[in-house]
Amino acid sequence: MQNKKITIIGAGNLGRSIAKGIVQKNVSQASDITLTKRDTASLDDLLSQGYKVTSSNTEAAAKADVIILCVQPNQLTEVLDELDDVLNEDQLLISVITGISIAQIAGQINKALPIVRAMPNTAIAIGESMTCISSSSKEGLAVCKQLFDVLGKTLIIEEDLMQASTVLGASGIAFFMRYIRAATQGGIQMGFDTDDAQLIAMQTAKGAASLVLENHSHPEVEIDKVTTPQGCTIEGLNEMEHQGFSSALIRGIMTSYNRITKMKSTKDT
Ligand SMILES: NC(=O)c1ccc[n+]([C@@H]2O[C@H](COP(=O)([O-])OP(=O)(O)OC[C@H]3O[C@@H](n4cnc5c(N)ncnc54)[C@H](OP(=O)(O)O)[C@@H]3O)[C@@H](O)[C@H]2O)c1
């Protein structure tokens, strides 16, 4: 990826996060990244950090090796109409747009360039994204994986699992945040001030995920290690289950999934 020119069309929440992650992890220099947006006034901070910014999608895309589409689904048609004239077959087009298939994108452009669909999450800004990737282009997949591998973890999936990966990985950030917030509130009720309670909740959540990731173990194995017979942990855990903890999470995930699969074109995650 070194020395590749990357253009991000749509410098919103995710576009900015991707740009920051790419530079933080030394994949490219800020000067090799161009971000576009119709109103560039809010991009002064990026400009001062060495990124290129412009409101011209065609100018930015014409000189790029990799173009990442980061606009909202309902903004895509207009963008592809514009880009069609400047795209060429040596470029790679990556779309992170929710709910728009590779076939839909290919159907709107007249160039046979490789198209990859990627579903990262906002932790990409600190190089900790979970990014699911799909494409029929092996070469496109390889370049895209190389890019997102340094920005967290990647998984190559079939395209029909993209909606599910959006719920589990992208919406998942919100679900885990709510756990952290609830745990913090419990901590405050027990006597910690907010910052201390939140620090304990955050680091414990990170530690729990890291234990499973690094030990390649199963969550239940790690649970068994901390549940002493007749102890406080098992009593609390069982009460959470009596109140429907696992069930509420699965039902919430499935409600999001049912929603996303019913959307014709997904407005947001
Ligand atoms: N946020 C997430 O966690 C997440 C995760 C995975 C995938 N996604 C997907 O990623 C996409 C972007 O999400 P987001 O949260 O970053 O949305 P966002 O904050 O609304 O960003 C979209 C950006 O696109 C710009 N834009 C709109 N029309 C444009 C055009 N014609 N040319 C150039 N730029 C244009 C907008 O700025 P102007 O109005 O100034 O042009 C805006 O900055 C969505 O499709 C979303 O489904 C998001």
The ligand as a Gaussian input file, in Angstrom:
#p B3LYP/6-31G(d) Opt

LIG

0 1
 N      -20.495000       5.203000      10.770000
 C      -20.262000       3.891000      10.783000
 O      -19.994000       3.265000      11.811000
 C      -20.272000       3.118000       9.486000
 C      -19.728000       1.836000       9.474000
 C      -19.692000       1.136000       8.280000
 C      -20.216000       1.715000       7.130000
 N      -20.788000       2.949000       7.177000
 C      -21.292000       3.537000       5.927000
 O      -20.349000       4.524000       5.528000
 C      -21.004000       5.583000       4.833000
 C      -20.646000       6.901000       5.473000
 O      -21.082000       6.906000       6.827000
 P      -20.792000       8.139000       7.758000
 O      -21.290000       7.789000       9.103000
 O      -19.369000       8.563000       7.590000
 O      -21.767000       9.236000       7.061000
 P      -21.658000      10.851000       7.108000
 O      -20.989000      11.278000       8.353000
 O      -23.004000      11.376000       6.767000
 O      -20.656000      11.176000       5.904000
 C      -21.029000      11.259000       4.558000
 C      -20.179000      12.366000       3.956000
 O      -20.361000      12.372000       2.563000
 C      -20.280000      13.722000       2.121000
 N      -20.955000      13.797000       0.815000
 C      -22.277000      13.765000       0.539000
 N      -22.497000      13.876000      -0.774000
 C      -21.276000      13.993000      -1.354000
 C      -20.834000      14.135000      -2.690000
 N      -21.696000      14.216000      -3.726000
 N      -19.512000      14.200000      -2.922000
 C      -18.618000      14.145000      -1.890000
 N      -18.974000      14.016000      -0.600000
 C      -20.290000      13.937000      -0.334000
 C      -20.973000      14.519000       3.208000
 O      -20.505000      15.850000       3.306000
 P      -21.178000      17.051000       2.436000
 O      -22.635000      17.017000       2.750000
 O      -20.463000      18.284000       2.883000
 O      -20.892000      16.712000       1.014000
 C      -20.544000      13.758000       4.452000
 O      -19.383000      14.336000       5.018000
 C      -22.494000       5.293000       4.886000
 O      -22.904000       4.734000       3.668000
 C      -22.623000       4.290000       6.018000
 O      -23.688000       3.418000       5.788000
 C      -20.777000       3.672000       8.322000

